[in-house]
Amino acid sequence: MAEIKTKATKESVAKFIKTIEPKEKQVDSLALLKLFTKVTGEKPVMWGPSIVGFGKYNYKSDKRRQEGDWFHVGFSPRKQNLTLYILAWKIEDPKELSKLGKFKRGGGCLYINKLADVDQKVLVKFIKEIYIYRKKIHKKEERLRDARPPSKPSSRGVAGR
């Protein structure tokens, strides 16, 4: 099974945010840092060179054959936008999404140009819901994984059987 390439690092989140240009994006990143920290109660951690993540769980994908640690929620100040890793596909209610403001959605992310484009109270609600969901689902998966007996080797595909 392949390992996930993006991993938690020991790099300083504060130092990273100080390097962000333009200044407006740096200000938004500081605000997001405070917001995510307050909502999750987790210490921020750098994941790779440009993602700030909160919380951690062991990820295992059957489809992509990848395994490794990943964060519950996070953000990344990219050149074109602020990427919010908050499992956007879980937010299915169009009425709720319409309350957020101006954004784009793709995969598990929300993309916003600037923090002023979205209603921060709605954003806090989404972050909190997704963070709690991720904590519950991965705690349950860990319990199931720990409770399973070791699998027996398969005899399929062996010559003569």
Contacts in CASP RR format, 6 or more apart in sequence:
PFRMAT RR
TARGET T0000
AUTHOR 0000-0000-0000
METHOD contacts of the structure
MODEL  1
MAEIKTKATKESVAKFIKTIEPKEKQVDSLALLKLFTKVTGEKPVMWGPS
IVGFGKYNYKSDKRRQEGDWFHVGFSPRKQNLTLYILAWKIEDPKELSKL
GKFKRGGGCLYINKLADVDQKVLVKFIKEIYIYRKKIHKKEERLRDARPP
SKPSSRGVAGR
1 60 0 8 1.000
1 65 0 8 1.000
1 66 0 8 1.000
1 67 0 8 1.000
2 64 0 8 1.000
2 65 0 8 1.000
2 66 0 8 1.000
2 67 0 8 1.000
3 66 0 8 1.000
3 67 0 8 1.000
3 68 0 8 1.000
4 59 0 8 1.000
4 66 0 8 1.000
4 67 0 8 1.000
4 68 0 8 1.000
4 69 0 8 1.000
4 70 0 8 1.000
6 47 0 8 1.000
6 48 0 8 1.000
6 51 0 8 1.000
6 70 0 8 1.000
7 47 0 8 1.000
7 48 0 8 1.000
7 69 0 8 1.000
8 45 0 8 1.000
8 46 0 8 1.000
8 47 0 8 1.000
8 48 0 8 1.000
8 56 0 8 1.000
8 69 0 8 1.000
8 71 0 8 1.000
9 45 0 8 1.000
9 46 0 8 1.000
9 47 0 8 1.000
9 48 0 8 1.000
9 49 0 8 1.000
10 46 0 8 1.000
11 46 0 8 1.000
11 48 0 8 1.000
11 49 0 8 1.000
12 46 0 8 1.000
13 33 0 8 1.000
13 44 0 8 1.000
13 45 0 8 1.000
13 46 0 8 1.000
13 52 0 8 1.000
16 46 0 8 1.000
16 50 0 8 1.000
16 52 0 8 1.000
17 26 0 8 1.000
17 29 0 8 1.000
17 30 0 8 1.000
17 33 0 8 1.000
17 52 0 8 1.000
17 77 0 8 1.000
18 26 0 8 1.000
20 26 0 8 1.000
20 29 0 8 1.000
20 77 0 8 1.000
24 114 0 8 1.000
25 77 0 8 1.000
25 82 0 8 1.000
25 114 0 8 1.000
26 77 0 8 1.000
28 77 0 8 1.000
28 82 0 8 1.000
28 114 0 8 1.000
28 115 0 8 1.000
29 52 0 8 1.000
29 75 0 8 1.000
29 77 0 8 1.000
29 82 0 8 1.000
31 115 0 8 1.000
32 52 0 8 1.000
32 75 0 8 1.000
32 82 0 8 1.000
32 84 0 8 1.000
32 115 0 8 1.000
33 44 0 8 1.000
33 52 0 8 1.000
35 120 0 8 1.000
35 123 0 8 1.000
35 124 0 8 1.000
35 127 0 8 1.000
36 42 0 8 1.000
36 44 0 8 1.000
36 52 0 8 1.000
36 53 0 8 1.000
36 54 0 8 1.000
36 73 0 8 1.000
36 74 0 8 1.000
36 75 0 8 1.000
36 127 0 8 1.000
37 43 0 8 1.000
37 44 0 8 1.000
37 54 0 8 1.000
39 124 0 8 1.000
39 127 0 8 1.000
39 128 0 8 1.000
39 131 0 8 1.000
40 54 0 8 1.000
40 55 0 8 1.000
40 72 0 8 1.000
40 73 0 8 1.000
40 127 0 8 1.000
40 131 0 8 1.000
41 54 0 8 1.000
42 53 0 8 1.000
42 54 0 8 1.000
42 55 0 8 1.000
42 72 0 8 1.000
43 54 0 8 1.000
44 52 0 8 1.000
44 53 0 8 1.000
44 54 0 8 1.000
45 52 0 8 1.000
45 53 0 8 1.000
45 54 0 8 1.000
45 55 0 8 1.000
45 56 0 8 1.000
45 71 0 8 1.000
46 52 0 8 1.000
46 53 0 8 1.000
47 53 0 8 1.000
47 70 0 8 1.000
47 71 0 8 1.000
50 76 0 8 1.000
50 77 0 8 1.000
50 78 0 8 1.000
51 71 0 8 1.000
51 74 0 8 1.000
51 75 0 8 1.000
51 76 0 8 1.000
51 85 0 8 1.000
52 74 0 8 1.000
52 75 0 8 1.000
52 76 0 8 1.000
53 71 0 8 1.000
53 72 0 8 1.000
53 73 0 8 1.000
53 74 0 8 1.000
53 75 0 8 1.000
53 85 0 8 1.000
54 71 0 8 1.000
54 72 0 8 1.000
54 73 0 8 1.000
54 74 0 8 1.000
54 131 0 8 1.000
55 71 0 8 1.000
55 72 0 8 1.000
55 73 0 8 1.000
56 69 0 8 1.000
56 70 0 8 1.000
56 71 0 8 1.000
56 72 0 8 1.000
57 69 0 8 1.000
57 70 0 8 1.000
57 71 0 8 1.000
57 72 0 8 1.000
57 134 0 8 1.000
57 138 0 8 1.000
57 142 0 8 1.000
58 67 0 8 1.000
58 68 0 8 1.000
58 69 0 8 1.000
58 70 0 8 1.000
58 138 0 8 1.000
58 142 0 8 1.000
59 66 0 8 1.000
59 67 0 8 1.000
59 68 0 8 1.000
59 69 0 8 1.000
59 70 0 8 1.000
60 66 0 8 1.000
60 67 0 8 1.000
60 68 0 8 1.000
61 67 0 8 1.000
71 85 0 8 1.000
72 130 0 8 1.000
72 131 0 8 1.000
72 134 0 8 1.000
72 135 0 8 1.000
72 138 0 8 1.000
73 84 0 8 1.000
73 85 0 8 1.000
73 86 0 8 1.000
73 87 0 8 1.000
73 127 0 8 1.000
73 130 0 8 1.000
73 131 0 8 1.000
73 134 0 8 1.000
74 84 0 8 1.000
74 85 0 8 1.000
74 86 0 8 1.000
75 82 0 8 1.000
75 83 0 8 1.000
75 84 0 8 1.000
75 85 0 8 1.000
76 82 0 8 1.000
76 83 0 8 1.000
76 85 0 8 1.000
77 83 0 8 1.000
80 111 0 8 1.000
81 104 0 8 1.000
81 111 0 8 1.000
81 112 0 8 1.000
81 113 0 8 1.000
82 111 0 8 1.000
82 112 0 8 1.000
82 113 0 8 1.000
82 114 0 8 1.000
82 115 0 8 1.000
83 109 0 8 1.000
83 110 0 8 1.000
83 111 0 8 1.000
84 109 0 8 1.000
84 110 0 8 1.000
84 111 0 8 1.000
84 112 0 8 1.000
84 123 0 8 1.000
84 127 0 8 1.000
85 108 0 8 1.000
85 109 0 8 1.000
86 108 0 8 1.000
86 109 0 8 1.000
86 110 0 8 1.000
86 126 0 8 1.000
86 127 0 8 1.000
86 130 0 8 1.000
87 108 0 8 1.000
87 130 0 8 1.000
87 133 0 8 1.000
87 134 0 8 1.000
88 105 0 8 1.000
88 106 0 8 1.000
88 107 0 8 1.000
88 108 0 8 1.000
88 109 0 8 1.000
88 110 0 8 1.000
89 105 0 8 1.000
89 106 0 8 1.000
89 107 0 8 1.000
89 108 0 8 1.000
90 129 0 8 1.000
90 130 0 8 1.000
90 133 0 8 1.000
91 97 0 8 1.000
91 126 0 8 1.000
91 129 0 8 1.000
91 130 0 8 1.000
96 122 0 8 1.000
96 126 0 8 1.000
97 105 0 8 1.000
99 119 0 8 1.000
99 122 0 8 1.000
100 110 0 8 1.000
100 118 0 8 1.000
100 119 0 8 1.000
100 122 0 8 1.000
100 123 0 8 1.000
100 126 0 8 1.000
101 117 0 8 1.000
101 118 0 8 1.000
101 119 0 8 1.000
101 122 0 8 1.000
102 112 0 8 1.000
102 113 0 8 1.000
102 117 0 8 1.000
102 118 0 8 1.000
103 110 0 8 1.000
103 111 0 8 1.000
103 112 0 8 1.000
103 117 0 8 1.000
103 118 0 8 1.000
104 110 0 8 1.000
104 111 0 8 1.000
104 112 0 8 1.000
105 111 0 8 1.000
110 126 0 8 1.000
112 118 0 8 1.000
155 161 0 8 1.000
END
